[in-house]
Amino acid sequence: MYNRTIPDQNTFRKAYEAYALVRVLIARDMETTLEEKLKFLSSRPIVKGRVKDFESYYKKYLQLLQKDPSCSHSLCITDVIGIRIVCPFFEDLAIVEQCLKGNFEVVEVERKGSDYSFKEFGYESIHFLIKIPEALIKRRGDCGLEVMEIQIRTILQDAWAEVEHELVYKAAFTPFDEPMKRKLAALNASLSLADTVFQEVRTYQRRLNGELEKRRDSFFKKIEASIDIPLFAHEKLNKPLHHPRKKTSRDGAALVPASQDLPESNSIDELLLTALYAHNEHRFTEAIAFYTAILNKEPKNTIASLIYKHRGMASFACSHYDDAIEDFTRSLELNGESYKAVYFRGIVKTVLQQYLDAIEDFTLSLKINPYQAFCRYRRGQAYYHLDDLPQALADCETALALEPGSQSIRRFQKLLLDKLQR
């Protein structure tokens, strides 16, 4: 024990600091490389790099040497260059992990904290040891290291690690008192639960947004089939426009879903998702029933306005035009800023050939939000049906200024110009 070689700090410092600048440059280059490779993630993880200062390095080396006198500092200390990738959500961790495995030579992967019991406190993190890319060595020069460490964490895992580092690691403190241990364990569990809940919300949002996107596509196709196709067919064949009007009322019995059809939680979120699934599968009667079930819960006005708008779109999809107008009107009453509800009501009135009323709705929608290309386009179509070609062209050209790439608006512009030149 007394024959151990005592390391000379000054010698170590000189050797360590000889590579200091190169290591900083490599760490910065690695930050940039990782940011570039991870930019496909919409959540945009935060990439932070650092080089261990000499005092921290030397202290760690002495601790390792005490445990193992044969320890070589160049091999034992692998986190001299460290990169931390901090992700908003759990699901991002696996994506980042695959990215690292696909782009770098991985020496080791360690999942810290994965074996903790619920009574223990300690940060969770995925630690990668990777070979320093040869391209960086060639660019910056030898840095005296073969590997660097990359840690992957969520934002909350990172927050806990930072605090734990100050309270426990830096202070060389481990709580002996059971109440204190329980408090720290409970805090760690709360952060883990928060991470889980954030991921659940993100997953729900993704599902919801996906269904909303499908519903929008379906709705716009119905608009095109009801308005655009008849318009251009009329011009081509010179046949009168005809829109079959369906005056149907909702069957009250169909508006209350059977109990076995309701989601288990019966929450507004789950009901809405179930309604959208039915809506996108063209099961409009079921969708209307689920929207009605949400409205029966008497949600606050902003939510009710949204649900009336969805139900109106479902009614429009199955040609229940009077019901659609009623729902869009109710949506607007509950939220006077709902420019889409009044725009949709104008669409229905266009289909019903109530062009003056449609123009009023489109004008009101544009008063709330003047930057709607397709609202101007639809108002231009209504003016066209009333033979007000100059006003129709003015709306069409304003719409094109907002959406110059729209083929349907350009087609309408050509129709108007041809008509005006006759």
N, C-alpha and C positions, 0 to 999 in steps of 0.2 A: 504494500500500500504506500510505503514511504519512498519507494523507488520510482514513483510516477514522474514523468517529465512535466515540468511546469511550463505552460505556454507563455511566451513573452508577448505582452499586449502590444508593445510598439511595433514589433516585427509583424504581428498579425494585422495591425492597423495599416501599415505601409503596403502590405500585399493586398489588403482588401480595397483600399482607396485607389490603388493603381487602375482598377477597372470601373471606378465609380461612374464616370461620365458615360462609358459605353453601355453600362447596365441601365442607366436612366434612359438613354436613347432607345435601347431595345424594348424597354417597358413601354415607352410611348408608341413605338412602331407597332407593338403587339396590340395596344389599345385600339389604334386605328384599324389594324387588320381585323380584329374581332368585331368592331362596330360595322365594318363593311360587310362581313360575312353574316351578321345578324340583322341587317337592315330590312330583311324580308318579314321580320316579325312586326306585326302592327303595334304590339305593346312596347316596342323599343326598349330593351333592357339597358340599364346603365352599366357602362364598362369603366372600371377604375383600376389604374395600375399604380404600383409603388415599388420602390427598392428599399429593402431593410437597411436601416442605418447601422453604423458599425457597433454602437453601444448595444443595441438589441441583438445583433448578430453574435457579438462576443459573449454576452450574457447567456444566450441560448447554447452556444458551444460549450461553455463551462458546465452548464447543467447536463448536457449530453455526455461530456467527458467524465463527470462524476459517476454517472451510471455505467459507462463503458469506456475504460481507459484507452481501448484500441480504436475508438471512434475517430474517423477522419473527417475533419470539418468540411472538406469539399464534397463529401458523399452524404454526410448525415444531415446537413442543413440544405434542404431542397427548396425553401421558399424565400431565397434571397430576392429573387424577382417574383412578385406576386401580382396576379390579376384577379379582380373580383367582378363577377357578372351578376348584377342584381336585377331580378325579374319581378314584375308585378304579380304574376299568377303561378300557381303550382304547375299548370300544364306547360308553361314555358320552360320549366327546368328540363323536362325530357327532350324537348326540341333542341335546346342549347346543348345538352349532352350529346345528342346524335350529331350535331354540327361539329363539335369538337372532335369526336371520334372519326368523322369523315374528312376532316381537314388537317389533322395534326397526328404526329406519332405519339400515342398515349403510352406512358410507362406504367401508370398505376391509377386506379380509381378507388377512392375511399369515401364511404357515406357516413359522415360523422353524425352521431346522435340518433341513428336509425334504430339502435338497440336499447334506447332509454325506456324505462318503465314510466308509467304515468306519475309516479311519485318523484321522479328525478328531474332535475333542471340542467339544461345544457343546450347550446345552440345546435341546430341541425344545418348541415351544409354538405354539398358534394365537392370533394377535392380531387382535382386532376393533377397528376404530374405529367407534363409533356416535354418532349425533346424540344429544345430551342430551335426553331426552324433554321435550316442551313442558309436560307436566303438572308435572314437577319444577321447572321454571323458574317457572311460575306460582305454585307452592306456596312455594318458598323465595326467589325473586327472582333477578335477574341474577347470574351467577357469573363473567362475563368470559370464558367459554369456549363453544365450539360443540360440541365432541366430547369423548368420554372413551374410554379404552382398556379393553377387557375381554380378559383372557388366559385361555385354557383349557388345562389340563395334567392329566396324571395325577399321582398322589401322588409317584411316583418321578421323573417329569420335574421336578416342583416341588422335590423334595429336591435333585436335581442342580443345578437353576438357582440355588438358594439358596447352595449350596457354591461353585459356579463364580463367582457374583457376588462372594463374599468373596475367593476365591483369585485371580481373574483381573481382573474388572472394577474392583473397588474398589482393588486393588493396582496397577492398570495394568500387569499382569504377563502376559507370554506366554512359555511355556517355550521355550527355544531348544534344550535338550538333548533328543536323540531318545529316549533311554530314558524321560525324564519325560513326553514327549508320548505315547509308547506306553502308559505306565501310565494316563494320564488317558483316552486313547481306549478302553483296555480296560475301565476302570471305567464309562465311559459306555455301552459295549456291553453290559456285564453288567446294568446297570440297564434297558436297553432289552429285553434278553432276559427279565429278570424280569417286566417289564410284559407281554410276549408270553405267558409261561407262566401268569401270573395270569389273563389273558384266556382261555387254553385251559382252565384249571381251571374258570373260571366258566361257560364254554360247556358243558363236560361236566356240571357240576352242574345246569345248567338242563335239559339233555336228560334227565339221570337223574331229576330231580325230576318232570319232565313225565310220564315213563314210569311212575314210582312212583304218581303221582296217578291215571293211567288204570288201573293195576293194582288200586289200592285200590277205585276205583269198581266195577270188574268183580267184585271179590271180594265187596263188600257187596251187589251185586245178586244174586249167587249165594246169599248168606245169606238175603236176603229171599225169594227164590224157594223156598228149601229149608225155611225156618222160618216166616216171617210169613204168606205167602200160604196155605200149608196150614192154619195155625192159625185164621185168620179165616174161611177157607172152611169149615172144620170147624164153627165156631160158627154160621155162617149156615145151612149145610145139614144140620147135625147128622150128619155122616158121620165115620167113624173116620179118624184120621190114618194115612197110609201113606207111608213113605219107601222107595223101592227101594234096596236095599243092593247095592253093587258091590264084590265082593271081587276086585280085580284086582291083579296084581303087575306091577312094571315089567319090560318086556322088556329084558334086559341089552344086546342088540344096539343098541337104540335110545338107550342112555344114553351112548354115545360119539359125539359129532358127527363127521361126515366132515371130513377135513382141509380140504377146500375151503370148508366152512361156517364155519370158525373165523375170527375177526378176524385181520387181518395181524399185529398186535402180540401177540395171544394173551395179553394182560395180563388181570388179574382185572377191572379197570375196564371194558375193552372187552367181555370175555365177559359181564359183568353187564348191560351195556347191550344187547348182542345178545339175551341171555336175556329181558330185559324187553320188547324189541320183539316177540319171538315170543310171549311171554305175553299181551301186550295185543292181539295179532292172533289170539288163541285157538288158536295153534299150540302147545298145551300139551305135547305129546310132545317137540317141539324145545326148548321152554323148559326142561323137566325135564332134557334131555340137556345143555344148556349150564350149568345150575346144577350138575349132577353133574361137569362138566368143571372147574368152579371148585373144587369140593370135592376133586377128585383132586389139586389143587395143594397140598393140606394148608395152607390159610391159618390164621392164628392164630384162637384160639377165638371172639373177638368177631365176626370176619368170617364164620367158619364157621357160627356161630349164626344170623346174619342170612340166609345163603344157605339153610340148612336151612328157615328160616321161609318164604322165598320159594318154595322147591321144594314145601313142604307146601301152600302156597296154590295152586300150579299143580296139584298132585295133587287137592286138594279141588275145584278148578274142573272137572276132568274126572271127578269122582265116584270117585276112587281113595281112598276114605275111610281104609282101613287104612294105606296108604302116607302119607297126610297126618298121621294120628295119630303114626306112627313119626317123621316128620320134625319135627313140633312138639315131641315129647318130646325128641329129640336137641338141638334148638335150646335148650330149657330146661336140659338137662344141661350144655351148654357155657356158658350164661349164665343164672345163677340169677335175674337181675333182668329176664329177658325176659317181662314180664307179658303182652305181646301173643301170644307163642307159646302160653302156657298158656290164654289166652282163646280163641284159635283152636282149640286142641284141644277145649275145652269146646263150641265151636260144632259141631265134627264129631260129638261124642258126642250132642249134642242132635238132630242130623239122624238119627243112628242110634237115637234114642229111648232112649239110655242116660242117663236124666235124673239119677239119683243121682251117677253119675260126672261128668256135666257140671257139676252143682252144686259138686262138690269142686274142679273146675278153675276155675270162675268165682270161687269163694271164695279159692283160692290166688292168682289173678290180682289180686283186690281187696286181698289182704293186701300184695302188692308195691306196688300203686298203687290206693288206695281211691277215686280221683277219676275213675272210668270210668263214665259214665252208661250206655253201652250194655252194659257187662258186667253191671251191676245189672239192666238190662232183660232181658237174656238169662237171667240167673239167675232172675228173676221168672217168666219163661215156663216154665222147667224146674220150678219149684215149682207153677206152675199145672197142668202135666201130671200132677203127683203129687197134685193136689187139695188142696194146701196154699195156699188162697186168701189167708189173712191175710198169710203170708210173701211171697207173690207181690205183694200190694198194697204191702207195706212197701218191697220193692225197687223197685217201679214208681214210688212217690212220691219215693223218694230219687233215682232216675234223673231224674225231672222237675225236682227241685230243681237238679240239675246242668245239665240241658238242657231248660228250660221251653218252648222253641220246637219240640220234636220232635213232629211229628204222629203218628208211629208209636207213640211211648210213650204219648201221650194217648189214642190209640185203644185201646191195651191197657188203660189205666186204666179207660176206659169199659166195656170188656168185663168187667173184674173187678168193678166196682161193680154192674153189671147182674146179674152172677152171684150176688153176695153178697146182693142184695136180693130174690132169688127165694124 
